[in-house]
Amino acid sequence: MSKVHEPLVRIEWLDSEAGQAGWEYRDELEPLRPVRCISVAFLVDDGQQYKTLAMTVSGAQIWGRLAIPACAITDLRRLSK
């Protein structure tokens, strides 16, 4: 079995919140606020402008990539070396 080289991380980040699909009355609008997200995954690209996570790593293959802009990250902790 091959060893996984990508570190496992816990990352907190802010994502967008969208309004309802369809028309809304201005006087009935509720404020939209960013949504706090927490992901635990393998860090496959530790760039300055964004971090790319992979949900699953199996040998030479990865599955479930997600790129998060660095400006949206509020906390990043390595869970493995």
C-alpha positions in Angstrom: 0.0 0.0 0.0 1.4 3.4 -0.9 1.7 6.2 1.7 -0.4 9.4 1.3 2.0 12.4 1.1 -0.6 15.2 1.2 -1.3 16.5 4.7 -4.7 16.1 6.2 -6.1 19.5 7.2 -9.0 21.1 9.0 -10.0 24.3 7.2 -12.5 26.9 8.2 -13.7 29.3 5.5 -16.4 31.7 4.5 -18.7 31.0 1.6 -21.4 33.0 -0.2 -25.0 32.9 0.8 -27.5 33.3 -2.0 -31.0 34.7 -1.8 -34.2 32.9 -2.9 -34.6 31.8 -6.4 -37.0 34.2 -8.0 -38.4 37.6 -7.3 -38.2 39.2 -3.9 -39.9 42.3 -2.5 -37.3 44.9 -1.3 -39.2 45.8 1.8 -39.2 42.1 2.9 -35.5 41.3 2.4 -33.5 39.7 5.1 -29.8 40.4 5.3 -27.5 37.9 3.6 -24.3 36.9 5.4 -21.4 34.7 4.5 -21.7 31.1 5.7 -19.1 29.5 7.9 -17.9 26.2 6.5 -15.5 23.6 8.0 -13.9 21.0 5.8 -11.5 18.1 6.6 -9.6 16.9 3.6 -6.1 16.4 2.0 -4.3 19.6 1.0 -3.1 19.0 -2.5 -2.1 22.6 -3.5 -1.0 25.1 -0.9 -0.9 28.2 -3.1 -0.8 31.8 -1.9 -4.0 32.8 -3.6 -6.0 29.6 -3.0 -5.8 26.2 -1.3 -7.0 23.1 -3.1 -8.4 20.2 -1.1 -9.1 16.6 -2.2 -11.7 14.6 -0.3 -10.2 11.2 -1.2 -6.6 10.1 -2.1 -5.9 6.7 -3.5 -2.4 6.1 -4.8 -1.9 8.2 -7.9 -5.6 9.3 -8.0 -7.6 11.9 -6.1 -11.3 12.5 -6.0 -13.4 15.5 -5.0 -11.2 18.6 -5.5 -12.3 22.0 -4.0 -10.4 25.2 -4.5 -10.9 27.8 -1.7 -9.6 31.4 -2.1 -7.0 32.2 0.6 -8.9 35.4 1.5 -11.9 33.3 2.5 -9.9 31.1 4.9 -10.3 32.0 8.6 -8.3 29.0 10.0 -6.2 26.2 8.7 -4.8 23.4 10.9 -2.7 20.4 9.8 -4.0 17.2 11.3 -1.1 15.1 10.0 2.5 15.7 8.7 
